[in-house]
Amino acid sequence: MNNEQIEKLEVLDGSRRGNRDKAAVRIDDMRELLQIGTKLRSAQLTGAPTMADFNALQKDIEDISKRLNGVATAIQKRLIR
């Protein structure tokens, strides 16, 4: 490997000193997003929402938020190391 190839590999790996903004994201870091279900609890409405409708939507948003926070935490751990 030449120096340019080594530098590119270190940047992608995140092992190069300095800013890690160009480091590759590992699939393992995205695992939380891969676990998001395909079926939502909430549904489109044609009238005013009921308490059950609102609670279902709130639960969907809470689940998505937890997954996104899991991804953010995994990436932050890699940036801090």
Secondary structure, 3 states (H helix, E strand, C coil): CCHHHHHHHHHHHCCCCCCCCCCCCCHHHHHHHHCCCCCCCCCCCCCCCCHHHHHHHHHHHHHHHHHHHHHHHHHHHHHHC
